Amino acid sequence: QVRLVESGGGLVQAGGSLRLSCVVSGISFSIRTMSWYRQAPGKERELVATISPYGRSIDYADSVKGRFTVSRDDPRNTLYLQMNTLKDEDTAVYYCNRRPPTNWGQGTQVTVSS
């Protein structure tokens, strides 16, 4: 079974930055397309960013383009999300997962205050 452990969330002022991490085990991480998702209160979970094996292809939701950067460290089985210029609407629980998604981790809460 895939194990996903997200961390790095917190409370930040609008305009600030956070870096999320996700340690993955139970799969061959380096050959998997991985994604970050988020779920805001009262809303459905949405796809935020996707990175293919070796970083050959990277995609972002329009709402985060130019502000968020997804990356991966294959020897450490770790996925990252650098989030800059944070906005109130970025407040959500952030999750990582493979594509297509499997079981979910606990996520990490990001709260942006204005």
C-alpha positions, 0 to 999 in steps of 0.5 A, spaced: 500 500 500 502 506 498 504 511 504 504 518 503 506 523 508 505 530 507 508 536 511 510 543 511 503 547 512 502 552 517 499 559 517 502 564 513 500 572 511 498 573 504 504 574 500 508 569 504 511 563 502 511 555 504 514 549 502 510 543 502 514 536 502 511 529 501 515 523 503 512 517 499 513 509 500 510 503 497 511 504 490 516 505 485 516 513 486 521 515 480 517 512 475 510 515 477 507 521 475 505 525 482 501 530 483 499 535 489 491 536 490 488 541 495 481 541 498 478 547 501 472 547 506 466 546 503 469 544 496 471 538 492 478 536 492 482 539 486 488 538 482 494 543 483 500 541 480 503 534 476 510 532 475 512 526 470 517 522 471 524 525 471 520 532 471 520 531 463 513 534 464 510 539 469 503 542 469 499 547 474 492 549 475 491 556 472 490 559 479 497 557 481 501 558 475 507 563 476 506 562 483 507 555 485 513 550 483 512 542 483 519 538 484 521 531 486 527 528 489 527 521 487 533 518 491 529 521 497 522 519 494 520 526 496 515 530 492 515 538 493 511 544 492 514 551 493 508 556 494 510 563 493 505 569 493 500 566 497 493 568 497 487 567 501 484 562 496 490 558 497 487 556 504 486 548 504 488 542 506 494 539 501 495 532 499 500 529 494 498 522 490 500 518 484 496 519 478 491 516 478 490 517 485 490 511 490 489 511 498 490 518 501 495 521 506 493 525 512 494 532 508 497 538 511 493 544 512 495 551 509 492 557 512 493 564 509 491 570 512 490 577 509 
